[in-house]
Amino acid sequence: MKTITNEVRDAVERSVLCWLATNDESGQPNVSPKEVFAVADDQHIVVANIASPGSAKNIRVNQKICLSFIDVFVQKGFKVMGTAVEVKPSESGYARWAAPLLEQAGERYPIQGVFVINVLSVRSILAPSYRLYPCETTEESQIQSALRAYGVTRHKRA
Ligand SMILES: Cc1cc2nc3c(=O)[nH]c(=O)nc-3n(C[C@H](O)[C@H](O)[C@H](O)COP(=O)(O)O)c2cc1C
């Protein structure tokens, strides 16, 4: 069975940001947002190291990571547990891992390396309303509530 299902793949594409959690050698957690990330294949998610020296340092001492991402409007997403290594541009395999990220980052955001995440498990993240108030909670009602919370007006695409 695929570790990264089509549903997870769609959620990665819809999520603007992911949050990467790592730990240092003492167990101190570190979490930071990354915008440039993608599903590389059925087993791996790749994240661009553009300005993440802390994550890179932690991954060198402890490969265990957690990555979460949500669609902030629908208020659903996933939490991924796995292990990560950083692949540098000088290393073999870099071109393959970096390909989906280079499209997103362009030349404006130079990639120092790619965090290649081997996905071991995936759990869904749901806003509590979906479970607490199932009769009145729909994706559309959550979108409306998020639009109000963020003070955003939805425009129809031309
Ligand atoms: C909206 C947003 C998107 C970001 N995207 C990325 C990214 O894709 N890659 C990256 O390395 N840093 C990205 N950053 C910057 C890191 O989150 C930031 O430099 C952070 O302090 C890195 O922490 P770390 O060194 O502990 O990983 C982003 C920051 C913000 C606010």
The ligand as an ORCA input file, in Angstrom:
! r2SCAN-3c Opt
* xyz 0 1
  C       6.082     32.029      5.016
  C       7.459     31.466      5.215
  C       7.926     30.516      4.332
  C       9.216     29.972      4.484
  N       9.637     29.007      3.637
  C      10.870     28.465      3.816
  C      11.324     27.398      2.994
  O      10.631     26.904      2.102
  N      12.559     26.893      3.229
  C      13.365     27.381      4.223
  O      14.468     26.902      4.384
  N      12.957     28.394      5.011
  C      11.732     28.926      4.850
  N      11.307     29.931      5.658
  C      12.244     30.486      6.632
  C      12.428     29.646      7.862
  O      11.182     29.231      8.416
  C      13.187     30.493      8.907
  O      14.428     30.924      8.374
  C      13.352     29.724     10.197
  O      13.871     30.583     11.173
  C      14.277     28.542     10.006
  O      14.415     27.911     11.241
  P      15.410     26.697     11.407
  O      16.787     27.182     11.031
  O      15.300     26.356     12.862
  O      14.898     25.609     10.525
  C      10.035     30.440      5.554
  C       9.545     31.385      6.440
  C       8.276     31.887      6.285
  C       7.772     32.899      7.285
*
